[in-house]
Amino acid sequence: MTEGAMRLQAMATLLMENDRVRVWRYDFEPGAETGWHVHGHEYVITTLTDCALVLELPDGERRESFIPSGSAYSRPKGTEHNVINGGPAPMSFVEVELKDA
């Protein structure tokens, strides 16, 4: 990708929200990204498909990881990154934000 080129944007769909959680579904076409963001809450991801993630981090590092369908992981409040679908197929996951008590 050339400097300044735009990627497709992942589709974020709010599934539900209450006073304790906010639940999103993210759908990515190949090469699509979330865009840079900082998480305001601790969160849990559950993959709906196999996910070939490329994470761009604030220090310029790029990490690649493969998360199989049906897996889950969590990250702390304050996590900053851009998430990209680095694979050849569409990918999807559900993100549950845990609101501060």
BELQUIRA-V779651 format. One record per pair of residues at least 24 apart in sequence whose ideal C-beta (glycine too) atoms are under 6 Angstrom apart, sorted by sequence separation. I is the first residue (numbers start at 1). GAP is how many residues later the second one is. D is the distance in Angstrom with one decimal. If there is no record, write none. Layout:
i,gap,d
I,GAP,D
I,GAP,D
This chain:
i,gap,d
7,24,5.8
8,24,4.0
10,24,5.1
47,24,5.1
57,24,5.7
7,26,4.6
46,26,4.6
55,26,5.1
56,26,4.1
45,28,5.6
44,30,4.7
54,30,4.1
43,32,6.0
54,32,3.8
42,34,5.5
52,34,4.7
42,35,5.0
52,35,3.1
41,36,5.5
39,40,4.6
51,40,4.5
38,42,4.5
49,42,4.9
49,43,5.1
48,44,4.2
48,45,5.8
36,46,4.8
47,46,4.7
45,48,5.2
46,48,4.9
33,49,5.6
34,49,4.5
45,50,5.4
33,51,4.5
43,52,5.5
44,52,4.7
32,53,5.3
43,54,4.8
30,55,5.6
41,56,4.2
42,56,4.7
28,57,3.8
41,57,5.6
30,58,5.5
41,58,5.7
29,61,5.6
28,63,5.0
27,65,4.8
26,67,5.5
25,69,5.4
24,71,4.6
23,73,5.2
21,75,5.5
22,75,4.3
20,79,5.6
